[in-house]
Amino acid sequence: MTSRVQNVLISGCGVAGPALAYWLHRYGFTPTVVERAPQIRTGGYRLQLDAIVQEPLNRLGILSEARAVGGGLVSMRLISGPNNRAATYPASPSDTSLAIRRGDLSELIYRRSKDTVEYIFGDAITAIEQRPGGARVEFEHAPAREFDLVIGADGLHSTVRELVFGTKDRFLRYMDSYLFLTAIDNYLGVRDLLTVRREHRRGSALTTFPGNEELELLFMVRTHEPPGPGPRDEQTQKQLMDSAFAADGWEAPTMLHKMWDASDYYFGRVAQVRMDRWVQGRVALVGDAGYCPDPMTGAGTASALVGACVLAGELAAAGGDHSIALPSYQSKVAKFVRGNQDFVDTSLDLFASAAKDDKRFRMENLMYSGMLRAAALAARFGVDATGYSRATKQIQLPDYSQYVTR
């Protein structure tokens, strides 16, 4: 007979970890969150969250707060050709998308559970030993402890995944692209605008953050280099971007100058986590640790919030029987996860052309322009015309409110 799960260890205090902890506490479980960083991470890149993501935020009771610190859908501008010809597609006034910094969202979720959940900052899991009645977990600093369940919500390079499921090389699918993101001052004075410029095998963008005081600077380079983590030192990372964009016009010289001045930035190879299963015994993965779609579309946050909601709810619905709850969680989110990941396969080529010749490159730009126009019209008239919006139809969040005990 399977014993009821009570004490749950969650590794990671990003988006999925605090959301899962909140729901587990509400359903009567005792969650503990361990985070390697010394405190909750603030700042971060810009997220655009669709309606399916806002439902978990509404259930968490933070949707109105998220809207207060965030913003709405921005207009899109496509820059193309040697003369930097611009085409602008206004945001639909009826669109309900939510833009917010990732760190702001994490902090809002963390606040909902910090007074009722044990958080351990500045520590990390080093070993997990599964046993018939639970799991023994060792930490870098704290003494070893026993838990009924261990959840990896620790991101793309998950330690929990590595310890239980195998090395990252088995699951990371590199997508032939480097991504650079940082926040800079809004030196252009633009408002509520995403501006994209495509070139052969590269693309750049400037997007306003909510409030319009800052811009998110983005560079993406497509590459045929062998899979791997990419350069790790700052000089080499920035030099890679400089070499790719130095000859470009438009805002490239200013963007590169500001890139070199940036100390807080994200650089990495675009990668997905592709796993057939993200549950094993008394261990499960949620969010990027188990099914990262990519770091640039916001689909990872969608998957994390949906996954946390469903995982906690299925544990409650199963009365704490993990042998029932974990497979059910896997089954309920699988189509949604795959839909988000499959959409990313096409979105990368739309952002940075993979064309091998000038004629195909011009055709891709025409197609891209047309798709932006179609997306703007679809948003205005409520037509489902994008891969991502199709992916969001792959799941209907069950109602777990009957299991709330606190």
HUWOBEL-V826280 format. One record per residue. RES is the residue in one small letter. SS is DSSP state (A for helix, B for strand, O for the rest). OMEGA is omega in whole degrees, 0 to 359 (* if undefined). Layout:
BEGIN
{{RES:SS:OMEGA} {RES:SS:OMEGA}}
END
This chain:
BEGIN
{{m:O:182} {t:O:179} {s:O:181} {r:O:176} {v:O:175} {q:O:183} {n:B:185} {v:B:175} {l:B:178} {i:B:177} {s:B:178} {g:O:181} {c:O:176} {g:O:176} {v:O:185} {a:A:185} {g:A:179} {p:A:178} {a:A:178} {l:A:180} {a:A:180} {y:A:184} {w:A:178} {l:A:177} {h:A:181} {r:A:182} {y:O:174} {g:O:177} {f:O:180} {t:B:181} {p:B:172} {t:B:180} {v:B:175} {v:B:184} {e:B:182} {r:O:181} {a:O:181} {p:O:180} {q:O:178} {i:O:181} {r:O:178} {t:O:180} {g:O:179} {g:O:185} {y:O:186} {r:B:177} {l:B:172} {q:B:189} {l:B:181} {d:O:185} {a:A:182} {i:A:179} {v:A:183} {q:A:178} {e:A:174} {p:A:178} {l:A:178} {n:A:179} {r:A:176} {l:A:180} {g:O:182} {i:O:184} {l:A:181} {s:A:177} {e:A:179} {a:A:178} {r:A:181} {a:A:180} {v:A:181} {g:O:181} {g:B:183} {g:O:179} {l:O:179} {v:O:173} {s:B:181} {m:B:175} {r:B:179} {l:B:177} {i:B:183} {s:B:175} {g:O:181} {p:O:179} {n:O:179} {n:O:178} {r:B:185} {a:B:172} {a:B:185} {t:B:181} {y:B:186} {p:O:175} {a:O:178} {s:O:178} {p:O:181} {s:O:181} {d:O:183} {t:O:179} {s:O:182} {l:B:174} {a:B:181} {i:B:173} {r:B:181} {r:A:180} {g:A:177} {d:A:179} {l:A:179} {s:A:182} {e:A:179} {l:A:180} {i:A:180} {y:A:180} {r:A:182} {r:A:185} {s:A:188} {k:O:182} {d:O:183} {t:O:183} {v:O:176} {e:B:176} {y:B:178} {i:B:179} {f:B:178} {g:O:179} {d:O:183} {a:O:177} {i:B:176} {t:B:180} {a:B:177} {i:B:177} {e:B:180} {q:B:179} {r:B:180} {p:O:183} {g:O:181} {g:B:181} {a:B:175} {r:B:186} {v:B:175} {e:B:184} {f:B:177} {e:O:186} {h:O:184} {a:O:176} {p:O:178} {a:O:180} {r:B:177} {e:B:176} {f:B:177} {d:O:184} {l:B:177} {v:B:181} {i:B:174} {g:B:174} {a:O:191} {d:O:165} {g:O:187} {l:O:182} {h:O:187} {s:O:173} {t:A:180} {v:A:178} {r:A:181} {e:A:183} {l:A:189} {v:A:188} {f:O:180} {g:O:184} {t:O:184} {k:A:181} {d:A:179} {r:A:191} {f:O:180} {l:B:178} {r:B:179} {y:B:191} {m:B:171} {d:B:182} {s:B:168} {y:B:180} {l:B:175} {f:B:180} {l:B:172} {t:B:177} {a:B:178} {i:B:177} {d:B:180} {n:O:184} {y:O:179} {l:O:181} {g:O:181} {v:O:181} {r:O:173} {d:O:187} {l:B:169} {l:B:179} {t:B:184} {v:B:172} {r:B:181} {r:B:171} {e:B:178} {h:B:178} {r:O:174} {r:B:177} {g:B:178} {s:B:182} {a:B:172} {l:B:183} {t:B:178} {t:B:168} {f:O:173} {p:O:184} {g:O:174} {n:O:178} {e:O:181} {e:B:174} {l:B:168} {e:B:178} {l:B:182} {l:B:169} {f:B:173} {m:B:181} {v:B:172} {r:B:184} {t:O:176} {h:O:180} {e:O:178} {p:O:179} {p:O:179} {g:O:183} {p:O:181} {g:O:182} {p:O:185} {r:O:179} {d:O:187} {e:A:183} {q:A:181} {t:A:179} {q:A:182} {k:A:178} {q:A:177} {l:A:178} {m:A:181} {d:A:181} {s:A:183} {a:A:190} {f:A:186} {a:O:183} {a:O:182} {d:O:175} {g:O:181} {w:O:183} {e:O:186} {a:A:181} {p:A:179} {t:A:180} {m:A:179} {l:A:178} {h:A:180} {k:A:176} {m:A:181} {w:A:180} {d:A:186} {a:O:175} {s:O:179} {d:O:183} {y:B:174} {y:B:174} {f:B:177} {g:B:173} {r:B:178} {v:B:183} {a:B:172} {q:B:169} {v:B:181} {r:O:180} {m:O:175} {d:O:179} {r:O:176} {w:O:171} {v:B:178} {q:B:180} {g:O:180} {r:O:180} {v:B:176} {a:B:177} {l:B:178} {v:O:179} {g:O:185} {d:A:180} {a:A:183} {g:A:187} {y:A:177} {c:O:177} {p:O:176} {d:O:184} {p:O:191} {m:O:185} {t:O:187} {g:O:180} {a:A:178} {g:A:177} {t:A:176} {a:A:181} {s:A:181} {a:A:182} {l:A:177} {v:A:180} {g:A:180} {a:A:180} {c:A:183} {v:A:181} {l:A:179} {a:A:181} {g:A:180} {e:A:174} {l:A:178} {a:A:182} {a:A:180} {a:O:180} {g:O:179} {g:O:178} {d:O:185} {h:A:181} {s:A:175} {i:A:188} {a:A:186} {l:A:175} {p:A:179} {s:A:175} {y:A:179} {q:A:184} {s:A:186} {k:A:183} {v:A:188} {a:A:182} {k:A:178} {f:A:179} {v:A:182} {r:A:178} {g:A:177} {n:A:182} {q:A:180} {d:A:178} {f:A:181} {v:A:179} {d:A:182} {t:A:185} {s:A:180} {l:A:180} {d:A:176} {l:A:181} {f:A:179} {a:O:187} {s:B:175} {a:O:183} {a:O:180} {k:O:180} {d:O:185} {d:A:182} {k:A:180} {r:A:179} {f:A:178} {r:A:179} {m:A:179} {e:A:179} {n:A:177} {l:A:179} {m:A:181} {y:A:178} {s:A:179} {g:A:180} {m:A:175} {l:A:179} {r:A:180} {a:A:180} {a:A:179} {a:A:179} {l:A:180} {a:A:179} {a:A:182} {r:A:186} {f:A:174} {g:O:180} {v:O:179} {d:O:187} {a:O:183} {t:O:179} {g:A:183} {y:A:181} {s:A:174} {r:A:180} {a:A:182} {t:A:178} {k:O:185} {q:O:181} {i:O:169} {q:O:183} {l:O:177} {p:O:177} {d:O:180} {y:O:188} {s:A:181} {q:A:183} {y:A:180} {v:O:180} {t:O:181} {r:O:*}}
END
